[in-house]
Amino acid sequence: MAESIKNKNIEIVGFACSYCSFKASEMAGSLRMKYPEGVKLIEVPCSSRVDPAFIIKALIEGADGVFVAGCHPGDCHFIKGNYYTRRKIAALKEMFNAFSIDGRLRLFWVSASEARRFVDKVTDMYNNIKEKKK
Amino acid sequence: MRIGIFICHCGHNIKSTVDIEGLKGHFREMVNIACVEDYPFMCSEPGQALIKSSIERLGLDRVIIAACTKTLHQDMFKNLVRDAGLNPFLLRRVSIREHCSWTGEDKDKNTKKAMRLIRAGIYSSAHYEPLEEKQVEVNKSALILGGGISGMSAAAFLARAGMDVYLVEKEDELGGHVRRVGDVWPIRERGRDIIEGMVKELKTLDNVHIFTSSRLVSFGGSFGNYEAVIKTKDGEISITAGGVIVAIGFTAFDPSVKPELQYGVDKRVVTTLEFEENMDDLPLKEGSRVAILHCIGSRDDTIGRPYCSRICCINAIKTGEKIKNHIKDSYVESFYMDVRSHPRGGEEFYEDTQEKGVLFTRANISEVIPEERGVILRGEDTLLGMAFEREFDLVILSVGMSPSKDNHEIASLLKITLDKDRFFLEAHPKLRPYDTALKGIFIAGTCSGPKDMEESINHGRASAVKLYGLLNLGYAFIEPFVAYVDPKRCSGCRMCEQACVAKAIKFDDNLHIVKVEEAACMGCGLCNATCPSSAIALRGYKDTMIDDEISALTEAV
């Protein structure tokens, strides 16, 4: 049992806003950049669409990590949706901190042109979680 | 429910790293799946026919297309589904190319990932509902950024077609780089004359509004009604435009990035552009020895410019020919990597120039050493495999095209994408070379990569035609992804009203609940995430859809 948990693949669910981060992920694909298969995306119109309940649900259902990716502050297509996201995630992290699982949630900003940044961010998160699981 | 799954091979792009047969077998076992089909190219005519006939034959009520990302071919697939008699919002695209086959190398893992992604599509599409696109009025006007030859070509077309055109140029006069070209090959006209002719034409058209010494400072709105603020000499002006064409051109490569060339240090090292502008001021006399260096700022990985700039070979040949024609007994040697004289007539021109006595030497130049008696070139002849050292009176650098320094700023204002070389990225390199990912925003000319004049003009006109086609009707359809309220659940707490950035949520004092003004709703979904009683929901991204996607992505396969 312990062995099977150890060898289990890391699964990360990411919420990506359709205007920036999802575009960056499309570009990362087009440029044939590689990142771990365990990273899977759910497209949302804006990062502010992400209800904290989604994040909790993903973790309860077995995801090892969840990230929310949005436009850089000031660049939100919906003017200030990402500011709401920032506050929501900060509050949620505070709560996760109490359970020592705050490392399993990340928030980052990736613009539509930053395919490399997207890949770096998700790979770093993946490696970090993998390291902790050992 | 009758779900049809269509898996695209995309040639080898998906097939080589995802086990298509495995996917088919997996999904055939699932309930409610009416068919699982695969085809080498779902976007091809037979692929489309396969989808259409399956919908009609099996009476599908959900269509899952697992292929490229949904930014590509979306309108085509939607129309296809609509033609087959199904509401296009019951179509779900699953990206197993950009988000799976291209990003992972392990076939087993990729296949498992594709399974989950397709499952996520199936689960969430179960909650889809038929929707109708909203018709909105569009402003029949265009904002063109950049008054170079490409932007001006676009402006002239659109203005003649009867649209209002706002042409914004950061310099104090129109014309861009072409204005500086002394001798345009092969027509042998001055660039300035060509530009003056175009400017004159634009000025006769009443519906062209030219802003020189101006810049875009802010940008918002959506297709059909983009709102821009232009900072001009006389203050800021707000403009509403239906669409935008970005034609901000390039920056000539600055050779001082390569210190071994001594550009800017010694006056006898000049660029092709400087030569074009003032040949007479250069130290050229009877019997002068001139070296021309190709590929300066092109095909050079060490300075982050791995691409070919396409125009500099012809420029170099033209420069050599001109010196040979004008300077008696001159010795002209051109040092190249490969000569790419690709425009029509270029190869013949290259041969003619060689016959006129310009010497072409395949070489790598390692350094330029300025001495009092002359400039010494040190390098290697790559055909003979021998080092050489030669003395010249003048060194001309055939400089390539670098992305404009403004690209980053414009890209972030307009929220469009740059490629790895920092030129603007097209929506599809073959099928949509003028479009960006945003509807109604097009790119034209050298801002999307090196082009010669002819290509830049064509690119500008093509973008203009595409934009005209979008705006001509005066109305457009936009996606109906707006929020709506379930009156039975709304408690009237008004939290969504406070959160709504678009101010689209209004409180009804009589009923004591909120309602959404659909025209104002931007569709971000913040209200949906805010509502404590799940009374307000965003169409297309409802809680149930996302919840089930999460389940699909986390469950075992």
Interface residues (C-beta under 8 A of the other chain):
Chain A: N9 E11 V13 Y19 C20 K23 S25 E26 M27 A28 G29 S30 L31 R32 M33 K34 Y35 P36 E37 K40 L41 I42 V44 P45 C46 S48 R49 V50 D51 P52 F54 K57 A58 E61 G62 A63 C71 D75 H77 F78 I79 K80 G81 Y84 K88 S111 A112 S113
Chain B: T69 T71 S95 R97 E98 H99 C100 W102 T103 G104 E105 D106 K109 N110 K112 K113 R116 L117 A120 A411 S412 K415 I416 T417 L418 K420 L425 A437 F481 A499 V501 A502 M522 G523 C524 G525 L526 N528 A529 L538 Y541 D543 I546 D547 E549 I550 S551 L553 T554 E555
